[in-house]
């Protein structure tokens, strides 16, 4: 545009200068005038075009300004509408009863609640001996609704939680034992209750502010024996839990007390102070297992015990090694304390390991225990009215047990969710005695092979067959067969 205006100015100056040129002929002058007129026409057209463009630009600017004003007006209207909607919603919400607030609180409470369950039913075909003198076994087949367990949990906050675990065993055969101190001799009385054995296996309140440290109170699992960790049907290969551990310790051992626990790197630790065992019910065939205070409506706490454990790795999820230790006196928890004035100290060491790698599963455990004053406890149990230990009074000053199970998952080669396994269990609750000769009648070895089939991940069907051997030469070896179905799930 600037270029065109400059050209116009030069042309006008040139026209004005023409009269001063006197030497130019009239013909040349006419041509020059004609040329200038043509250029003027062109310039006029260009000026008209420029004027039109300027007018168009002004119109466009005006339209843009109008559009901007309209947009600002529209935004202002939307702000007013939004404010009105917010005010209306606020009025509506305040006018409603607390229905939505209640629903929100209820939904939050339900999200903090958890539920788990597992259970098993089994069929066994075994050869049994009528008594300890019998050497001719009789074969029997039996069905057993072994257990149904329900676990309820609630997360109060990030740090506080609770869990209650209730076990229904054997379809219901419940009874409790009471000690009547006002009887002439102090008698034990059995009281049938409620038509079924319903056991609170865990009822603990937990405070865990960090992964490295937590504390729990109540009825808690002791970290002694792998069954306290691996007690669901899909966590052990055999149809029933390992017989070796049951012949020495309480199954899924739980006591009232307090414990600390935590995880640092790959190390897991536990330390507990809990109610102790009662030596009145120690028996030959399962050493300290029967001393678990579950018979009474209360638990004696005059003798407390310590339990601790350190694991490297995690037995529930894969490979791990660990060691546990239990220590406590037992005589103070007897109901007839005047029958015994010794400590009856029991100590137990548990060493366990697991290798779970690819299709391979290998687990094992060794238990070793000592009991002081075992002879004094034996004599007191024989002479306490109502206990009647009979042929099972003799107690070992030392006891041991172990198991090893090995499994192979076939789904690594076949499209079949099957695990085959082999297992050996060994127990000797009379490893040593303080005096006399220890009978070998209760030194047992079980060897077996079997399969686990998982039609779905939450269900396992098991079959197992094996050989039971007693260390007494006069007692023949027997064989056994078992089937089982187990389940587990969590919500």
Residue pairs with C-beta under 8 A, 6 or more apart in sequence:
1 50
4 43
4 46
4 50
7 43
8 43
8 47
11 36
11 39
11 40
11 43
14 36
15 36
18 24
18 29
18 32
18 33
24 32
93 100
112 154
112 155
112 156
113 152
113 153
113 154
114 151
114 152
114 153
114 154
114 155
114 490
114 491
115 150
115 151
115 152
115 153
115 490
115 491
116 150
116 151
116 153
116 488
116 489
116 490
116 491
117 148
117 149
117 150
117 151
117 487
117 488
117 489
117 490
118 149
118 232
118 233
118 486
118 487
118 488
118 489
119 146
119 147
119 148
119 149
119 233
119 486
119 487
120 146
120 147
120 233
120 484
120 485
120 486
120 487
121 143
121 144
121 145
121 146
121 484
121 485
122 143
122 144
122 146
122 239
122 240
122 482
122 483
122 484
122 485
123 141
123 142
123 143
123 144
123 482
123 483
123 484
124 141
124 142
124 144
124 239
124 480
124 481
124 482
125 139
125 140
125 141
125 142
125 480
125 481
125 482
126 139
126 140
126 142
126 468
126 478
126 480
126 481
127 137
127 138
127 139
127 140
127 468
127 478
127 479
127 480
128 137
128 138
128 139
128 140
129 135
129 136
129 137
129 138
129 475
130 138
131 391
132 391
132 441
135 474
135 475
135 476
137 476
137 478
144 170
144 171
145 170
145 171
146 169
146 170
146 240
146 484
147 167
147 168
147 169
147 170
148 167
148 168
149 165
149 166
149 167
149 168
149 201
150 165
150 166
151 163
151 164
151 165
151 166
151 202
152 163
152 164
152 165
152 166
153 161
153 162
153 163
153 164
154 161
154 162
155 161
156 162
159 207
159 208
159 209
160 205
160 206
160 207
161 205
161 206
161 208
162 204
162 205
162 206
163 202
163 203
163 204
163 206
164 200
164 202
164 203
165 200
165 201
165 202
165 203
166 198
166 199
166 200
166 201
167 198
167 199
167 200
167 201
168 196
168 197
168 198
168 199
169 197
169 199
170 197
171 196
172 195
172 196
172 197
172 198
173 196
173 197
174 192
174 193
174 194
174 195
174 196
174 197
174 198
175 190
175 191
175 192
175 193
175 197
176 190
176 191
176 193
176 295
176 296
176 297
177 188
177 189
177 190
177 191
177 295
177 296
178 188
178 189
178 190
178 191
178 296
178 297
179 186
179 187
179 188
179 189
179 296
179 335
179 336
180 186
180 187
180 188
180 189
181 335
185 385
186 335
186 336
186 385
186 386
187 385
187 386
188 335
188 385
188 386
188 387
189 386
199 294
200 219
201 219
201 221
201 252
201 254
202 218
202 219
202 220
202 221
202 254
203 218
203 219
204 216
204 217
204 218
204 219
204 220
205 216
205 217
205 218
206 214
206 215
206 216
207 214
207 215
207 216
208 214
208 215
208 262
210 262
211 262
211 263
212 262
212 263
212 264
213 260
213 261
213 262
214 260
214 261
214 262
215 258
215 259
215 260
215 261
216 258
216 259
216 260
216 261
217 257
217 258
218 256
219 254
219 255
219 256
220 254
220 255
220 256
220 257
220 258
220 259
220 272
220 274
221 228
221 252
221 253
221 254
222 228
222 253
222 254
222 255
222 272
222 274
222 307
222 326
223 229
223 270
223 272
223 307
223 308
223 309
223 324
224 249
224 253
224 307
224 309
224 324
224 325
224 326
224 348
224 350
225 245
225 249
225 253
225 324
225 350
225 365
225 367
226 242
226 245
226 315
226 350
226 352
226 363
226 365
227 236
227 241
227 242
227 245
227 246
227 249
227 251
227 252
227 253
228 252
228 253
229 235
229 315
229 316
230 236
230 315
230 316
230 363
231 241
231 252
232 486
232 488
233 460
233 462
233 484
233 486
233 487
233 488
234 452
234 454
234 460
234 486
234 488
235 316
236 242
236 363
236 405
237 361
237 405
237 407
237 419
237 421
237 423
237 450
237 452
237 462
238 405
238 421
238 423
238 448
238 450
238 462
238 464
239 450
239 462
239 463
239 464
239 482
239 483
239 484
240 482
240 484
241 251
242 365
242 403
242 405
242 423
242 425
243 425
243 427
243 444
243 446
244 365
244 367
244 401
244 402
244 403
244 425
244 426
244 427
244 446
245 251
245 365
245 367
245 401
245 403
246 286
246 289
247 285
247 286
247 287
247 289
247 401
247 427
247 429
247 442
247 444
248 286
248 287
248 288
248 289
248 367
248 369
248 399
248 400
248 401
248 427
248 429
249 287
249 288
249 289
249 348
249 367
250 288
250 289
250 291
250 292
250 294
251 289
253 292
255 272
255 274
255 275
255 276
255 299
255 305
255 307
256 274
256 275
256 299
256 301
257 272
257 273
257 274
257 275
257 304
258 272
258 273
258 274
259 270
259 271
259 272
259 273
259 274
259 307
260 270
260 271
260 272
261 268
261 269
261 270
261 271
262 268
262 269
263 269
266 312
266 313
266 314
267 310
267 311
267 312
268 309
268 310
268 311
268 312
268 314
268 322
269 308
269 309
269 310
269 311
270 307
270 308
270 309
270 310
271 306
271 307
271 308
272 306
272 307
272 308
273 304
273 305
273 306
274 304
274 305
274 306
274 307
275 293
275 299
275 300
275 301
275 304
275 305
275 333
276 301
276 303
276 304
276 305
276 328
276 329
276 330
276 332
276 333
277 288
277 291
277 292
277 293
277 305
277 328
277 330
277 333
277 346
278 291
278 293
278 300
278 330
278 333
278 334
278 335
279 291
279 330
279 331
279 333
279 334
279 340
279 344
279 377
279 380
279 381
280 291
280 334
280 335
280 336
280 380
280 381
280 384
280 387
281 290
281 291
281 295
281 387
282 288
282 290
282 291
282 330
282 371
282 377
282 381
282 395
283 290
283 389
283 392
283 393
283 395
284 389
284 391
284 392
284 393
284 394
284 395
284 396
284 429
284 430
284 439
284 442
285 392
285 429
285 442
286 429
287 369
287 371
287 395
287 396
287 399
287 429
288 330
288 346
288 348
288 369
288 371
288 399
291 330
293 299
293 300
293 333
300 332
300 333
300 334
300 335
301 333
302 332
302 333
303 328
303 329
303 330
303 331
303 332
303 333
304 328
305 326
305 327
305 328
305 329
306 325
306 326
306 327
306 328
307 324
307 325
307 326
308 324
308 325
309 322
309 323
309 324
309 325
309 350
310 322
310 323
311 320
311 321
311 322
312 320
312 321
312 322
313 319
313 320
313 321
313 322
313 354
314 320
315 322
315 352
315 354
318 354
318 356
318 357
319 354
319 355
319 356
319 357
320 352
320 353
320 354
321 352
321 353
321 354
322 350
322 351
322 352
322 353
323 349
323 350
323 351
323 352
324 348
324 349
324 350
324 352
325 347
325 348
325 349
325 350
326 346
326 347
326 348
326 350
327 345
327 346
327 347
327 348
328 345
328 346
329 343
329 344
329 345
329 346
330 343
330 344
330 345
330 346
330 377
331 337
331 340
331 341
331 342
331 343
331 344
331 373
331 377
334 340
334 380
336 384
339 380
339 383
339 384
340 373
340 376
340 377
340 380
342 372
342 373
342 376
342 377
343 372
343 373
344 371
344 372
344 373
344 376
344 377
345 371
345 372
345 373
346 369
346 370
346 371
346 372
347 369
347 370
348 367
348 368
348 369
349 367
349 368
349 369
350 365
350 366
350 367
351 365
351 366
352 363
352 364
352 365
352 366
353 363
353 364
353 365
354 361
354 362
354 363
354 364
355 361
355 362
355 363
356 362
358 412
359 408
359 409
359 410
359 411
359 412
360 406
360 407
360 408
360 409
361 405
361 406
361 407
361 408
361 409
361 419
361 421
362 404
362 405
362 406
362 407
363 404
363 405
364 402
364 403
364 404
364 405
365 402
365 403
366 400
366 401
366 402
367 399
367 400
367 401
367 402
368 398
368 399
368 400
369 398
369 399
369 400
370 397
370 398
370 399
371 377
371 395
371 396
371 397
371 398
371 399
372 397
374 395
374 396
374 397
374 433
374 434
375 395
375 433
375 434
375 435
377 395
378 393
378 394
378 395
381 387
381 389
381 393
382 389
382 393
394 430
394 433
394 436
394 438
394 439
395 430
395 433
396 428
396 429
396 430
396 431
396 432
396 433
396 438
397 432
397 433
397 434
398 431
398 432
399 428
399 429
399 430
399 431
400 427
400 428
400 431
401 425
401 426
401 427
401 428
401 429
402 425
402 426
403 423
403 424
403 425
403 426
404 423
404 424
405 421
405 422
405 423
405 424
406 421
406 422
406 423
407 419
407 420
407 421
407 452
408 419
408 420
408 421
409 418
409 419
410 416
410 418
410 419
410 420
411 417
411 418
417 453
417 454
417 455
418 451
418 452
418 453
418 454
419 451
419 452
419 454
420 449
420 450
420 451
421 449
421 450
421 451
421 452
422 447
422 448
422 449
423 446
423 447
423 448
423 449
423 450
423 464
423 466
424 445
424 446
424 447
424 448
425 444
425 445
425 446
425 447
426 444
426 445
426 446
427 442
427 443
427 444
428 442
428 443
428 444
428 471
429 442
430 438
430 439
430 440
430 442
430 443
431 438
432 438
439 472
440 470
440 471
440 472
441 470
441 471
441 472
441 475
443 470
443 471
444 468
444 469
444 470
444 471
445 468
445 469
445 471
446 466
446 467
446 468
446 469
446 480
447 466
447 467
447 469
448 464
448 465
448 466
448 467
448 480
449 464
449 465
449 466
450 462
450 463
450 464
450 465
450 466
451 462
451 463
452 460
452 461
452 462
453 460
453 461
453 462
454 460
454 461
455 461
458 487
458 488
458 489
459 485
459 486
459 487
460 485
460 486
460 487
461 483
461 484
461 485
462 482
462 483
462 484
462 485
462 486
463 481
463 482
463 483
463 484
464 481
464 482
464 483
464 484
465 479
465 480
465 481
465 482
466 479
466 480
467 477
467 478
467 479
467 480
468 477
468 478
468 479
468 480
469 477
470 477
